[in-house]
Amino acid sequence: MRLSLALDERSDRDKQFLVQGVSFVLDAFTAQVLQPPLTIVYDPEYDSFSVLQPGQSESGC
């Protein structure tokens, strides 16, 4: 599964998570498919994010 991060408005069916003061929102389908723990890593050198889930390959944007 390939994941991406985007700025978007929250819908009523989305799941919202607050991590260290930053709000993350997953659509209902993705929230059902992904299992915690997820790790979101920001690389300031490339201004990019990576989403890591144990046992899965890395997705980034």
N, C-alpha and C positions, 0 to 999 in steps of 0.2 A: 504494500500500500504506500502510495506517495502522499505526503502531507505538505501543506503549505500554510504559512501564516499570512493573514491579511487583516486590514482594518475594516471593520464591518459593524453594523448595528446589531444588537442582540435581539433575537426573536423570543417569543414565549416558550418555545420548545427547546431552546439551547440550554446547555449546562454551563454554568459560570464557576470559575475557580479563582481564588485570590491567592497568589503566591508572592510572598515578600513584597506586598503592596502593589503588585501588578495583576490586573484582571485578565484572565484568559477565558475565552468562550469557545466551546465545541458545539458543532451542530449535533442534533439528536442522533443521527446515524453514526457519526464518528465516535461520539461518546459511548455508544453501545459496543463498538468494535474494539476500541483501545482499552487496554487494561493498565491500571497503575502498577508500578510507578513509571511516569514519563519524565524525561529530562529535557528541558529546553535550554540550549546553550547559545548565547550570543557571542559572535566574533566581531569585536569592534574594528579589527584591521580590515576585514572584508565587508563590514556592515551587513552581516548575514546571520541567520538563525539555523540551528539544527535541532531536530526533534528525535530523541532517542527513546526506544522502548526495548527493554531486555529481550534478547532473542530475535530481534528484527533488525533489518538493515537501516542505515541512517537515511533520513529524509531532510532536505534543507531548502532554504530559499534565501 
